[in-house]
Amino acid sequence: MPNPKRRHSKARTSSRRAHDALKSHALSECPNCHERKMPHRACPKCGYYKGREVLDVEESS
């Protein structure tokens, strides 16, 4: 099994890890209640997807 002959420098390691940061989710607007939601998913606030209600969401007030 081959092993590295020399250690990698901190700059080289940091350059490789530069793209490992987490990115925020892409959000779209719900056409029914205008809240932010994940695309291609039912709205967690109103329960609508593609113009019809698919989830029963209880009002919390």
C-alpha distance matrix in Angstrom:
0.0 3.8 6.5 10.2 12.4 15.5 16.8 18.4 22.2 24.4 26.2 23.1 22.1 25.7 26.1 23.3 24.9 28.4 28.5 27.4 30.9 32.9 35.7 39.1 40.2 42.4 45.8 48.9 52.5 54.1 57.1 59.0 58.8 57.1 54.4 50.8 48.5 45.2 45.7 46.1 46.8 50.0 51.6 51.1 54.5 56.8 54.9 55.6 53.4 54.7 58.3 58.5 57.9 55.0 54.5 57.1 56.8 59.1 60.9 60.0 63.0
3.8 0.0 3.8 6.8 9.0 12.1 13.7 15.4 19.1 21.7 23.2 20.1 19.5 23.3 23.4 21.0 22.9 26.3 26.7 26.0 29.6 31.9 34.6 38.1 39.5 41.6 45.1 48.2 51.9 53.7 56.7 58.8 58.5 56.6 53.9 50.3 48.2 44.9 45.4 46.1 46.9 50.2 51.6 51.3 54.5 56.9 55.2 55.8 53.6 54.8 58.3 58.8 58.4 55.5 55.1 57.8 57.3 59.6 61.2 60.3 63.1
6.5 3.8 0.0 3.8 6.3 9.1 10.3 12.3 16.0 18.5 20.4 17.7 16.9 20.7 21.3 19.1 20.9 24.3 25.2 24.3 27.8 30.3 33.2 36.8 38.5 40.7 44.2 47.5 51.1 53.0 56.1 58.2 57.6 55.6 52.9 49.2 47.4 44.3 45.0 45.9 46.6 49.9 51.0 50.5 53.6 56.2 54.6 55.4 53.4 54.7 58.2 58.7 58.1 55.4 54.8 57.3 56.6 58.7 60.2 59.0 61.7
10.2 6.8 3.8 0.0 3.8 5.6 6.9 8.9 12.5 15.3 17.0 14.3 14.1 17.9 18.4 16.6 18.7 21.9 23.1 22.7 26.1 28.9 31.7 35.4 37.3 39.5 43.1 46.3 49.9 52.1 55.2 57.4 56.7 54.5 51.8 48.1 46.5 43.5 44.3 45.5 46.3 49.6 50.5 50.1 53.0 55.7 54.3 55.0 53.0 54.3 57.7 58.5 58.0 55.4 54.8 57.4 56.4 58.6 59.8 58.6 61.1
12.4 9.0 6.3 3.8 0.0 3.8 7.0 9.6 12.7 16.0 17.7 15.4 15.8 19.5 20.0 18.9 21.1 24.0 25.7 25.5 28.8 31.8 34.6 38.3 40.4 42.5 46.1 49.4 53.0 55.3 58.3 60.6 59.9 57.5 54.9 51.2 49.7 46.8 47.6 48.9 49.7 53.0 53.8 53.4 56.3 59.0 57.8 58.5 56.5 57.7 61.1 62.0 61.5 59.0 58.3 60.9 59.9 61.9 63.1 61.8 64.2
15.5 12.1 9.1 5.6 3.8 0.0 3.8 6.6 9.2 12.6 14.3 12.5 13.1 16.6 17.4 16.8 18.9 21.6 23.7 23.7 26.7 30.0 32.7 36.4 38.8 40.9 44.5 47.8 51.3 53.8 56.9 59.2 58.3 55.8 53.1 49.4 48.2 45.5 46.4 48.0 48.8 52.0 52.6 52.1 54.8 57.7 56.7 57.4 55.5 56.8 60.1 61.1 60.6 58.2 57.5 59.9 58.7 60.7 61.6 60.2 62.5
16.8 13.7 10.3 6.9 7.0 3.8 0.0 3.8 6.4 9.3 11.6 10.1 10.0 13.5 14.8 14.3 16.0 18.7 21.0 20.7 23.5 26.8 29.7 33.3 35.8 38.1 41.6 45.0 48.5 50.9 54.1 56.3 55.2 52.8 50.0 46.4 45.2 42.6 43.8 45.5 46.2 49.3 49.7 49.1 51.7 54.7 53.8 54.6 52.9 54.3 57.5 58.5 57.8 55.6 54.7 57.0 55.7 57.5 58.3 56.8 59.0
18.4 15.4 12.3 8.9 9.6 6.6 3.8 0.0 3.8 6.6 8.3 6.4 6.6 10.1 11.1 10.7 12.7 15.2 17.6 17.7 20.4 23.9 26.5 30.2 32.8 34.9 38.4 41.8 45.2 47.8 50.9 53.2 52.2 49.7 47.0 43.3 42.3 39.7 40.7 42.6 43.4 46.6 46.9 46.5 49.0 51.9 51.1 51.8 50.1 51.4 54.6 55.6 55.1 53.0 52.2 54.6 53.2 55.2 55.9 54.5 56.6
22.2 19.1 16.0 12.5 12.7 9.2 6.4 3.8 0.0 3.8 5.4 5.3 6.3 8.6 10.0 10.9 12.5 14.4 17.4 17.8 20.0 23.6 26.2 29.7 32.6 34.7 38.1 41.5 44.9 47.6 50.7 53.0 51.8 49.1 46.5 42.8 42.1 39.8 41.0 43.1 43.9 47.0 47.0 46.6 48.8 51.9 51.4 52.1 50.5 51.8 54.8 56.1 55.6 53.6 52.7 55.1 53.4 55.3 55.7 54.2 56.1
24.4 21.7 18.5 15.3 16.0 12.6 9.3 6.6 3.8 0.0 3.8 5.5 5.1 6.0 8.5 9.9 10.4 12.0 15.3 15.5 17.2 20.9 23.5 26.9 30.0 32.2 35.5 38.9 42.2 44.9 48.1 50.3 48.9 46.2 43.5 39.9 39.4 37.3 38.7 41.0 41.6 44.6 44.4 43.8 45.9 49.0 48.7 49.5 48.1 49.6 52.5 53.7 53.1 51.3 50.2 52.4 50.6 52.3 52.6 51.0 52.8
26.2 23.2 20.4 17.0 17.7 14.3 11.6 8.3 5.4 3.8 0.0 3.8 5.5 5.1 6.0 8.6 9.8 10.4 13.8 14.9 16.5 20.3 22.4 25.9 29.0 30.9 34.2 37.5 40.7 43.7 46.7 49.1 47.8 44.9 42.4 38.8 38.5 36.4 37.5 40.0 40.9 43.9 43.6 43.4 45.4 48.4 48.2 48.7 47.2 48.4 51.3 52.8 52.4 50.8 49.9 52.2 50.4 52.3 52.5 51.0 52.8
23.1 20.1 17.7 14.3 15.4 12.5 10.1 6.4 5.3 5.5 3.8 0.0 3.8 5.5 5.1 6.3 8.7 10.0 12.8 13.9 16.3 20.0 22.1 25.8 28.5 30.3 33.8 37.1 40.5 43.3 46.3 48.8 47.7 44.9 42.5 38.8 38.1 35.7 36.6 38.8 39.8 43.0 43.1 43.0 45.2 48.1 47.6 48.0 46.2 47.4 50.4 51.8 51.6 49.8 49.1 51.6 50.0 52.1 52.5 51.2 53.3
22.1 19.5 16.9 14.1 15.8 13.1 10.0 6.6 6.3 5.1 5.5 3.8 0.0 3.8 5.5 5.2 6.3 8.7 11.4 11.5 14.0 17.5 20.1 23.7 26.5 28.6 32.1 35.5 38.9 41.5 44.6 46.9 45.8 43.2 40.5 36.8 36.0 33.6 34.7 36.9 37.6 40.7 40.8 40.4 42.8 45.7 45.1 45.8 44.2 45.5 48.6 49.8 49.3 47.3 46.5 48.9 47.3 49.3 49.8 48.4 50.5
25.7 23.3 20.7 17.9 19.5 16.6 13.5 10.1 8.6 6.0 5.1 5.5 3.8 0.0 3.8 5.4 5.0 6.0 9.5 10.0 11.6 15.4 17.7 21.2 24.2 26.3 29.7 33.1 36.3 39.1 42.2 44.5 43.3 40.5 37.9 34.3 33.7 31.6 32.9 35.3 36.0 39.0 38.8 38.4 40.5 43.6 43.2 43.9 42.4 43.8 46.7 48.0 47.5 45.8 44.9 47.2 45.5 47.3 47.6 46.2 48.1
26.1 23.4 21.3 18.4 20.0 17.4 14.8 11.1 10.0 8.5 6.0 5.1 5.5 3.8 0.0 3.8 5.5 5.2 8.2 10.0 12.0 15.7 17.4 21.0 23.9 25.5 29.0 32.2 35.6 38.5 41.4 43.9 42.9 40.0 37.7 34.0 33.4 31.1 32.0 34.3 35.5 38.6 38.6 38.6 40.7 43.5 43.1 43.5 41.7 42.8 45.8 47.3 47.1 45.5 44.9 47.4 45.8 47.9 48.2 47.1 49.1
23.3 21.0 19.1 16.6 18.9 16.8 14.3 10.7 10.9 9.9 8.6 6.3 5.2 5.4 3.8 0.0 3.8 5.6 7.0 8.2 11.2 14.6 16.6 20.3 22.8 24.5 28.1 31.3 34.9 37.5 40.5 43.0 42.1 39.5 37.0 33.3 32.3 29.7 30.5 32.5 33.6 36.9 37.2 37.2 39.6 42.3 41.6 42.0 40.1 41.2 44.3 45.7 45.5 43.6 43.1 45.7 44.3 46.5 47.1 46.1 48.3
24.9 22.9 20.9 18.7 21.1 18.9 16.0 12.7 12.5 10.4 9.8 8.7 6.3 5.0 5.5 3.8 0.0 3.8 5.5 5.3 7.9 11.4 13.9 17.5 20.2 22.4 25.8 29.2 32.6 35.2 38.4 40.6 39.6 37.0 34.4 30.6 29.7 27.3 28.5 30.7 31.4 34.5 34.6 34.3 36.7 39.6 39.0 39.6 37.9 39.3 42.3 43.5 43.1 41.2 40.5 42.9 41.4 43.4 43.9 42.7 44.9
28.4 26.3 24.3 21.9 24.0 21.6 18.7 15.2 14.4 12.0 10.4 10.0 8.7 6.0 5.2 5.6 3.8 0.0 3.8 5.7 7.0 10.6 12.3 15.8 18.7 20.5 24.0 27.2 30.6 33.5 36.4 38.9 37.8 35.0 32.5 28.8 28.3 26.1 27.2 29.7 30.6 33.7 33.5 33.4 35.5 38.4 38.1 38.4 36.9 38.1 41.0 42.4 42.2 40.6 39.9 42.4 40.7 42.8 43.1 41.9 43.9
28.5 26.7 25.2 23.1 25.7 23.7 21.0 17.6 17.4 15.3 13.8 12.8 11.4 9.5 8.2 7.0 5.5 3.8 0.0 3.8 5.7 8.5 9.8 13.5 15.9 17.6 21.2 24.4 27.9 30.6 33.6 36.0 35.2 32.5 30.1 26.3 25.5 23.0 23.8 26.2 27.3 30.5 30.5 30.7 33.0 35.7 35.1 35.3 33.6 34.7 37.7 39.2 39.0 37.4 36.9 39.5 38.0 40.3 40.8 39.9 42.1
27.4 26.0 24.3 22.7 25.5 23.7 20.7 17.7 17.8 15.5 14.9 13.9 11.5 10.0 10.0 8.2 5.3 5.7 3.8 0.0 3.8 6.5 9.1 12.7 15.1 17.5 20.9 24.3 27.7 30.2 33.4 35.6 34.6 32.1 29.4 25.7 24.6 22.1 23.4 25.6 26.2 29.2 29.3 29.1 31.5 34.4 33.7 34.3 32.7 34.2 37.2 38.3 37.8 36.0 35.2 37.7 36.2 38.3 39.0 37.9 40.2
30.9 29.6 27.8 26.1 28.8 26.7 23.5 20.4 20.0 17.2 16.5 16.3 14.0 11.6 12.0 11.2 7.9 7.0 5.7 3.8 0.0 3.8 6.5 9.9 12.8 15.4 18.5 22.1 25.3 27.8 31.1 33.2 31.9 29.4 26.6 23.0 22.2 20.1 21.8 24.4 24.8 27.5 27.2 26.8 29.0 32.0 31.7 32.4 31.1 32.7 35.5 36.7 36.0 34.4 33.5 35.7 34.0 35.9 36.3 35.1 37.2
32.9 31.9 30.3 28.9 31.8 30.0 26.8 23.9 23.6 20.9 20.3 20.0 17.5 15.4 15.7 14.6 11.4 10.6 8.5 6.5 3.8 0.0 3.8 6.7 9.3 12.3 15.3 18.9 22.1 24.4 27.8 29.7 28.4 26.1 23.2 19.6 18.6 16.5 18.4 21.0 21.1 23.8 23.5 23.1 25.3 28.2 27.9 28.7 27.5 29.3 32.0 33.0 32.3 30.7 29.7 31.9 30.2 32.2 32.6 31.6 33.8
35.7 34.6 33.2 31.7 34.6 32.7 29.7 26.5 26.2 23.5 22.4 22.1 20.1 17.7 17.4 16.6 13.9 12.3 9.8 9.1 6.5 3.8 0.0 3.8 6.5 8.9 12.1 15.6 18.9 21.5 24.7 26.9 25.7 23.1 20.5 16.8 16.1 14.0 15.7 18.6 19.0 21.8 21.3 21.3 23.3 26.1 25.9 26.4 25.1 26.6 29.2 30.6 30.2 28.9 28.1 30.5 28.7 31.0 31.2 30.5 32.6
39.1 38.1 36.8 35.4 38.3 36.4 33.3 30.2 29.7 26.9 25.9 25.8 23.7 21.2 21.0 20.3 17.5 15.8 13.5 12.7 9.9 6.7 3.8 0.0 3.8 6.5 8.9 12.6 15.6 18.1 21.5 23.4 22.1 19.5 16.8 13.1 12.7 11.2 13.3 16.5 16.6 19.0 18.0 18.1 19.8 22.7 22.7 23.2 22.3 24.0 26.3 27.7 27.2 26.1 25.2 27.5 25.5 27.6 27.7 27.0 29.1
40.2 39.5 38.5 37.3 40.4 38.8 35.8 32.8 32.6 30.0 29.0 28.5 26.5 24.2 23.9 22.8 20.2 18.7 15.9 15.1 12.8 9.3 6.5 3.8 0.0 3.8 6.1 9.8 12.9 15.1 18.5 20.5 19.5 17.2 14.6 10.8 9.6 7.6 9.6 12.7 12.9 15.4 14.8 15.2 17.2 19.8 19.5 19.8 18.6 20.3 22.8 24.1 23.7 22.6 21.9 24.4 22.7 25.2 25.6 25.3 27.6
42.4 41.6 40.7 39.5 42.5 40.9 38.1 34.9 34.7 32.2 30.9 30.3 28.6 26.3 25.5 24.5 22.4 20.5 17.6 17.5 15.4 12.3 8.9 6.5 3.8 0.0 3.8 6.9 10.5 13.1 16.0 18.5 18.0 15.3 13.4 9.7 8.7 6.7 7.5 11.0 12.0 14.6 14.1 15.4 17.1 19.2 19.0 18.6 17.1 18.1 20.6 22.4 22.6 21.8 21.7 24.4 23.0 25.7 25.9 26.1 28.3
45.8 45.1 44.2 43.1 46.1 44.5 41.6 38.4 38.1 35.5 34.2 33.8 32.1 29.7 29.0 28.1 25.8 24.0 21.2 20.9 18.5 15.3 12.1 8.9 6.1 3.8 0.0 3.8 6.9 9.5 12.6 14.9 14.2 11.6 9.6 6.0 5.4 4.9 6.3 10.1 10.5 12.3 11.1 12.6 13.9 15.8 16.0 15.6 14.5 15.8 17.9 19.7 19.7 19.4 19.2 21.7 20.0 22.7 22.7 23.1 25.2
48.9 48.2 47.5 46.3 49.4 47.8 45.0 41.8 41.5 38.9 37.5 37.1 35.5 33.1 32.2 31.3 29.2 27.2 24.4 24.3 22.1 18.9 15.6 12.6 9.8 6.9 3.8 0.0 3.8 6.6 9.2 12.0 11.8 9.1 8.3 5.6 5.5 6.1 5.7 9.2 10.1 11.4 10.1 12.6 13.3 14.4 14.8 13.6 12.4 13.1 14.9 17.2 17.7 18.0 18.3 20.9 19.4 22.3 22.2 23.1 25.1
52.5 51.9 51.1 49.9 53.0 51.3 48.5 45.2 44.9 42.2 40.7 40.5 38.9 36.3 35.6 34.9 32.6 30.6 27.9 27.7 25.3 22.1 18.9 15.6 12.9 10.5 6.9 3.8 0.0 3.8 6.2 8.7 8.4 5.4 5.6 4.7 6.1 8.4 8.3 11.0 11.2 11.3 9.2 11.8 11.5 12.1 13.3 11.9 11.6 12.2 13.1 15.5 16.0 17.0 17.3 19.4 17.8 20.4 19.9 21.1 22.8
54.1 53.7 53.0 52.1 55.3 53.8 50.9 47.8 47.6 44.9 43.7 43.3 41.5 39.1 38.5 37.5 35.2 33.5 30.6 30.2 27.8 24.4 21.5 18.1 15.1 13.1 9.5 6.6 3.8 0.0 3.8 5.5 5.8 4.6 5.4 6.2 6.4 9.0 8.9 10.4 9.8 8.8 6.6 9.7 9.2 8.9 9.9 8.3 8.5 9.5 9.8 11.9 12.3 13.7 14.1 16.1 14.8 17.6 17.3 19.0 20.9
57.1 56.7 56.1 55.2 58.3 56.9 54.1 50.9 50.7 48.1 46.7 46.3 44.6 42.2 41.4 40.5 38.4 36.4 33.6 33.4 31.1 27.8 24.7 21.5 18.5 16.0 12.6 9.2 6.2 3.8 0.0 3.8 6.1 5.5 8.2 9.7 10.1 12.4 11.4 12.3 12.4 11.1 9.5 12.8 11.8 10.4 11.5 8.9 9.0 8.7 8.0 10.9 12.3 14.4 15.5 17.4 16.5 19.2 18.9 21.1 22.6
59.0 58.8 58.2 57.4 60.6 59.2 56.3 53.2 53.0 50.3 49.1 48.8 46.9 44.5 43.9 43.0 40.6 38.9 36.0 35.6 33.2 29.7 26.9 23.4 20.5 18.5 14.9 12.0 8.7 5.5 3.8 0.0 3.8 5.9 8.3 10.8 11.3 14.0 13.7 14.1 13.2 10.9 8.8 11.6 9.9 7.7 9.4 7.1 8.8 9.3 7.5 9.4 10.0 12.7 13.4 14.7 13.7 16.2 15.7 18.2 19.7
58.8 58.5 57.6 56.7 59.9 58.3 55.2 52.2 51.8 48.9 47.8 47.7 45.8 43.3 42.9 42.1 39.6 37.8 35.2 34.6 31.9 28.4 25.7 22.1 19.5 18.0 14.2 11.8 8.4 5.8 6.1 3.8 0.0 3.9 5.6 9.0 10.3 13.7 14.4 15.5 14.1 11.7 8.6 10.4 7.8 6.7 9.6 8.8 11.1 12.5 11.0 12.3 12.0 14.3 14.0 14.7 12.8 14.7 13.6 15.5 16.7
57.1 56.6 55.6 54.5 57.5 55.8 52.8 49.7 49.1 46.2 44.9 44.9 43.2 40.5 40.0 39.5 37.0 35.0 32.5 32.1 29.4 26.1 23.1 19.5 17.2 15.3 11.6 9.1 5.4 4.6 5.5 5.9 3.9 0.0 3.8 6.6 8.9 12.3 12.9 14.9 14.1 12.7 9.6 11.6 9.6 9.7 12.2 11.2 12.5 13.4 12.7 14.8 14.9 16.8 16.6 17.8 15.8 17.7 16.5 17.9 19.0
54.4 53.9 52.9 51.8 54.9 53.1 50.0 47.0 46.5 43.5 42.4 42.5 40.5 37.9 37.7 37.0 34.4 32.5 30.1 29.4 26.6 23.2 20.5 16.8 14.6 13.4 9.6 8.3 5.6 5.4 8.2 8.3 5.6 3.8 0.0 3.8 6.4 10.1 11.8 14.1 12.7 11.5 8.0 9.1 7.4 8.9 11.2 11.3 12.7 14.5 14.4 15.8 15.2 16.4 15.6 16.7 14.2 16.1 15.1 15.9 17.3
50.8 50.3 49.2 48.1 51.2 49.4 46.4 43.3 42.8 39.9 38.8 38.8 36.8 34.3 34.0 33.3 30.6 28.8 26.3 25.7 23.0 19.6 16.8 13.1 10.8 9.7 6.0 5.6 4.7 6.2 9.7 10.8 9.0 6.6 3.8 0.0 3.8 7.2 9.2 12.2 11.2 11.1 8.2 9.4 9.1 11.2 12.6 12.6 13.1 14.9 15.7 17.3 16.8 17.3 16.6 18.2 16.0 18.2 17.6 18.0 19.8
48.5 48.2 47.4 46.5 49.7 48.2 45.2 42.3 42.1 39.4 38.5 38.1 36.0 33.7 33.4 32.3 29.7 28.3 25.5 24.6 22.2 18.6 16.1 12.7 9.6 8.7 5.4 5.5 6.1 6.4 10.1 11.3 10.3 8.9 6.4 3.8 0.0 3.8 6.3 8.9 7.5 7.9 5.9 7.4 8.6 10.5 10.8 10.9 10.7 12.9 14.4 15.6 14.9 14.7 14.2 16.4 14.7 17.4 17.6 18.3 20.7
45.2 44.9 44.3 43.5 46.8 45.5 42.6 39.7 39.8 37.3 36.4 35.7 33.6 31.6 31.1 29.7 27.3 26.1 23.0 22.1 20.1 16.5 14.0 11.2 7.6 6.7 4.9 6.1 8.4 9.0 12.4 14.0 13.7 12.3 10.1 7.2 3.8 0.0 3.8 6.6 5.9 8.0 7.7 9.2 11.6 13.2 12.5 12.4 11.1 13.1 15.5 16.6 16.2 15.3 15.0 17.8 16.6 19.7 20.4 21.1 23.8
45.7 45.4 45.0 44.3 47.6 46.4 43.8 40.7 41.0 38.7 37.5 36.6 34.7 32.9 32.0 30.5 28.5 27.2 23.8 23.4 21.8 18.4 15.7 13.3 9.6 7.5 6.3 5.7 8.3 8.9 11.4 13.7 14.4 12.9 11.8 9.2 6.3 3.8 0.0 3.8 5.5 8.3 9.0 11.6 13.8 14.6 13.4 12.3 10.0 11.0 13.9 15.5 15.9 15.1 15.9 19.0 18.5 21.8 22.7 23.8 26.5
46.1 46.1 45.9 45.5 48.9 48.0 45.5 42.6 43.1 41.0 40.0 38.8 36.9 35.3 34.3 32.5 30.7 29.7 26.2 25.6 24.4 21.0 18.6 16.5 12.7 11.0 10.1 9.2 11.0 10.4 12.3 14.1 15.5 14.9 14.1 12.2 8.9 6.6 3.8 0.0 3.8 7.0 9.3 12.0 14.6 14.6 12.6 11.1 8.1 8.9 12.3 13.4 14.1 12.8 14.2 17.7 17.9 21.5 23.0 24.5 27.5
46.8 46.9 46.6 46.3 49.7 48.8 46.2 43.4 43.9 41.6 40.9 39.8 37.6 36.0 35.5 33.6 31.4 30.6 27.3 26.2 24.8 21.1 19.0 16.6 12.9 12.0 10.5 10.1 11.2 9.8 12.4 13.2 14.1 14.1 12.7 11.2 7.5 5.9 5.5 3.8 0.0 3.8 6.4 8.6 11.6 11.8 9.5 9.0 6.8 9.2 12.1 12.3 12.0 10.3 10.9 14.4 14.4 18.0 19.6 21.1 24.2
50.0 50.2 49.9 49.6 53.0 52.0 49.3 46.6 47.0 44.6 43.9 43.0 40.7 39.0 38.6 36.9 34.5 33.7 30.5 29.2 27.5 23.8 21.8 19.0 15.4 14.6 12.3 11.4 11.3 8.8 11.1 10.9 11.7 12.7 11.5 11.1 7.9 8.0 8.3 7.0 3.8 0.0 3.8 6.2 8.9 8.4 5.8 5.6 4.7 8.2 10.0 9.6 8.6 7.2 7.5 10.8 10.9 14.6 16.3 18.2 21.3
51.6 51.6 51.0 50.5 53.8 52.6 49.7 46.9 47.0 44.4 43.6 43.1 40.8 38.8 38.6 37.2 34.6 33.5 30.5 29.3 27.2 23.5 21.3 18.0 14.8 14.1 11.1 10.1 9.2 6.6 9.5 8.8 8.6 9.6 8.0 8.2 5.9 7.7 9.0 9.3 6.4 3.8 0.0 3.8 5.5 5.8 4.9 5.6 6.5 9.9 10.7 10.7 9.4 9.2 8.5 10.8 9.6 12.9 13.8 15.5 18.3
51.1 51.3 50.5 50.1 53.4 52.1 49.1 46.5 46.6 43.8 43.4 43.0 40.4 38.4 38.6 37.2 34.3 33.4 30.7 29.1 26.8 23.1 21.3 18.1 15.2 15.4 12.6 12.6 11.8 9.7 12.8 11.6 10.4 11.6 9.1 9.4 7.4 9.2 11.6 12.0 8.6 6.2 3.8 0.0 3.8 5.9 5.5 8.1 9.8 13.4 14.0 13.4 11.0 10.4 8.2 9.6 7.6 10.4 11.5 12.6 15.7
54.5 54.5 53.6 53.0 56.3 54.8 51.7 49.0 48.8 45.9 45.4 45.2 42.8 40.5 40.7 39.6 36.7 35.5 33.0 31.5 29.0 25.3 23.3 19.8 17.2 17.1 13.9 13.3 11.5 9.2 11.8 9.9 7.8 9.6 7.4 9.1 8.6 11.6 13.8 14.6 11.6 8.9 5.5 3.8 0.0 3.8 6.0 8.5 11.1 14.4 14.1 13.6 11.3 11.8 9.6 10.0 7.1 9.1 9.0 10.3 12.9
56.8 56.9 56.2 55.7 59.0 57.7 54.7 51.9 51.9 49.0 48.4 48.1 45.7 43.6 43.5 42.3 39.6 38.4 35.7 34.4 32.0 28.2 26.1 22.7 19.8 19.2 15.8 14.4 12.1 8.9 10.4 7.7 6.7 9.7 8.9 11.2 10.5 13.2 14.6 14.6 11.8 8.4 5.8 5.9 3.8 0.0 3.8 5.7 9.1 12.1 11.1 10.3 8.0 9.4 7.9 8.2 6.3 8.9 9.1 11.6 14.1
54.9 55.2 54.6 54.3 57.8 56.7 53.8 51.1 51.4 48.7 48.2 47.6 45.1 43.2 43.1 41.6 39.0 38.1 35.1 33.7 31.7 27.9 25.9 22.7 19.5 19.0 16.0 14.8 13.3 9.9 11.5 9.4 9.6 12.2 11.2 12.6 10.8 12.5 13.4 12.6 9.5 5.8 4.9 5.5 6.0 3.8 0.0 3.8 6.8 10.3 10.0 8.4 5.6 5.8 4.5 6.2 5.9 9.5 11.1 13.7 16.7
55.6 55.8 55.4 55.0 58.5 57.4 54.6 51.8 52.1 49.5 48.7 48.0 45.8 43.9 43.5 42.0 39.6 38.4 35.3 34.3 32.4 28.7 26.4 23.2 19.8 18.6 15.6 13.6 11.9 8.3 8.9 7.1 8.8 11.2 11.3 12.6 10.9 12.4 12.3 11.1 9.0 5.6 5.6 8.1 8.5 5.7 3.8 0.0 3.8 6.7 6.2 5.3 4.2 5.7 6.8 9.1 9.5 13.0 14.2 17.0 19.6
53.4 53.6 53.4 53.0 56.5 55.5 52.9 50.1 50.5 48.1 47.2 46.2 44.2 42.4 41.7 40.1 37.9 36.9 33.6 32.7 31.1 27.5 25.1 22.3 18.6 17.1 14.5 12.4 11.6 8.5 9.0 8.8 11.1 12.5 12.7 13.1 10.7 11.1 10.0 8.1 6.8 4.7 6.5 9.8 11.1 9.1 6.8 3.8 0.0 3.8 5.5 5.6 6.3 6.4 8.7 11.8 12.6 16.3 17.8 20.3 23.1
54.7 54.8 54.7 54.3 57.7 56.8 54.3 51.4 51.8 49.6 48.4 47.4 45.5 43.8 42.8 41.2 39.3 38.1 34.7 34.2 32.7 29.3 26.6 24.0 20.3 18.1 15.8 13.1 12.2 9.5 8.7 9.3 12.5 13.4 14.5 14.9 12.9 13.1 11.0 8.9 9.2 8.2 9.9 13.4 14.4 12.1 10.3 6.7 3.8 0.0 3.8 5.7 8.4 9.2 12.1 15.1 16.1 19.7 20.9 23.6 26.2
58.3 58.3 58.2 57.7 61.1 60.1 57.5 54.6 54.8 52.5 51.3 50.4 48.6 46.7 45.8 44.3 42.3 41.0 37.7 37.2 35.5 32.0 29.2 26.3 22.8 20.6 17.9 14.9 13.1 9.8 8.0 7.5 11.0 12.7 14.4 15.7 14.4 15.5 13.9 12.3 12.1 10.0 10.7 14.0 14.1 11.1 10.0 6.2 5.5 3.8 0.0 3.8 7.0 9.3 12.1 14.4 15.3 18.5 19.4 22.5 24.7
58.5 58.8 58.7 58.5 62.0 61.1 58.5 55.6 56.1 53.7 52.8 51.8 49.8 48.0 47.3 45.7 43.5 42.4 39.2 38.3 36.7 33.0 30.6 27.7 24.1 22.4 19.7 17.2 15.5 11.9 10.9 9.4 12.3 14.8 15.8 17.3 15.6 16.6 15.5 13.4 12.3 9.6 10.7 13.4 13.6 10.3 8.4 5.3 5.6 5.7 3.8 0.0 3.8 6.3 9.3 11.4 13.1 16.3 17.8 21.0 23.5
57.9 58.4 58.1 58.0 61.5 60.6 57.8 55.1 55.6 53.1 52.4 51.6 49.3 47.5 47.1 45.5 43.1 42.2 39.0 37.8 36.0 32.3 30.2 27.2 23.7 22.6 19.7 17.7 16.0 12.3 12.3 10.0 12.0 14.9 15.2 16.8 14.9 16.2 15.9 14.1 12.0 8.6 9.4 11.0 11.3 8.0 5.6 4.2 6.3 8.4 7.0 3.8 0.0 3.8 5.9 7.6 9.5 12.7 14.6 17.8 20.5
55.0 55.5 55.4 55.4 59.0 58.2 55.6 53.0 53.6 51.3 50.8 49.8 47.3 45.8 45.5 43.6 41.2 40.6 37.4 36.0 34.4 30.7 28.9 26.1 22.6 21.8 19.4 18.0 17.0 13.7 14.4 12.7 14.3 16.8 16.4 17.3 14.7 15.3 15.1 12.8 10.3 7.2 9.2 10.4 11.8 9.4 5.8 5.7 6.4 9.2 9.3 6.3 3.8 0.0 3.8 6.9 9.4 13.0 15.5 18.4 21.5
54.5 55.1 54.8 54.8 58.3 57.5 54.7 52.2 52.7 50.2 49.9 49.1 46.5 44.9 44.9 43.1 40.5 39.9 36.9 35.2 33.5 29.7 28.1 25.2 21.9 21.7 19.2 18.3 17.3 14.1 15.5 13.4 14.0 16.6 15.6 16.6 14.2 15.0 15.9 14.2 10.9 7.5 8.5 8.2 9.6 7.9 4.5 6.8 8.7 12.1 12.1 9.3 5.9 3.8 0.0 3.8 6.0 9.6 12.4 15.0 18.3
57.1 57.8 57.3 57.4 60.9 59.9 57.0 54.6 55.1 52.4 52.2 51.6 48.9 47.2 47.4 45.7 42.9 42.4 39.5 37.7 35.7 31.9 30.5 27.5 24.4 24.4 21.7 20.9 19.4 16.1 17.4 14.7 14.7 17.8 16.7 18.2 16.4 17.8 19.0 17.7 14.4 10.8 10.8 9.6 10.0 8.2 6.2 9.1 11.8 15.1 14.4 11.4 7.6 6.9 3.8 0.0 3.8 6.5 9.7 12.5 15.8
56.8 57.3 56.6 56.4 59.9 58.7 55.7 53.2 53.4 50.6 50.4 50.0 47.3 45.5 45.8 44.3 41.4 40.7 38.0 36.2 34.0 30.2 28.7 25.5 22.7 23.0 20.0 19.4 17.8 14.8 16.5 13.7 12.8 15.8 14.2 16.0 14.7 16.6 18.5 17.9 14.4 10.9 9.6 7.6 7.1 6.3 5.9 9.5 12.6 16.1 15.3 13.1 9.5 9.4 6.0 3.8 0.0 3.8 6.5 9.1 12.4
59.1 59.6 58.7 58.6 61.9 60.7 57.5 55.2 55.3 52.3 52.3 52.1 49.3 47.3 47.9 46.5 43.4 42.8 40.3 38.3 35.9 32.2 31.0 27.6 25.2 25.7 22.7 22.3 20.4 17.6 19.2 16.2 14.7 17.7 16.1 18.2 17.4 19.7 21.8 21.5 18.0 14.6 12.9 10.4 9.1 8.9 9.5 13.0 16.3 19.7 18.5 16.3 12.7 13.0 9.6 6.5 3.8 0.0 3.8 6.3 9.5
60.9 61.2 60.2 59.8 63.1 61.6 58.3 55.9 55.7 52.6 52.5 52.5 49.8 47.6 48.2 47.1 43.9 43.1 40.8 39.0 36.3 32.6 31.2 27.7 25.6 25.9 22.7 22.2 19.9 17.3 18.9 15.7 13.6 16.5 15.1 17.6 17.6 20.4 22.7 23.0 19.6 16.3 13.8 11.5 9.0 9.1 11.1 14.2 17.8 20.9 19.4 17.8 14.6 15.5 12.4 9.7 6.5 3.8 0.0 3.8 6.2
60.0 60.3 59.0 58.6 61.8 60.2 56.8 54.5 54.2 51.0 51.0 51.2 48.4 46.2 47.1 46.1 42.7 41.9 39.9 37.9 35.1 31.6 30.5 27.0 25.3 26.1 23.1 23.1 21.1 19.0 21.1 18.2 15.5 17.9 15.9 18.0 18.3 21.1 23.8 24.5 21.1 18.2 15.5 12.6 10.3 11.6 13.7 17.0 20.3 23.6 22.5 21.0 17.8 18.4 15.0 12.5 9.1 6.3 3.8 0.0 3.8
63.0 63.1 61.7 61.1 64.2 62.5 59.0 56.6 56.1 52.8 52.8 53.3 50.5 48.1 49.1 48.3 44.9 43.9 42.1 40.2 37.2 33.8 32.6 29.1 27.6 28.3 25.2 25.1 22.8 20.9 22.6 19.7 16.7 19.0 17.3 19.8 20.7 23.8 26.5 27.5 24.2 21.3 18.3 15.7 12.9 14.1 16.7 19.6 23.1 26.2 24.7 23.5 20.5 21.5 18.3 15.8 12.4 9.5 6.2 3.8 0.0
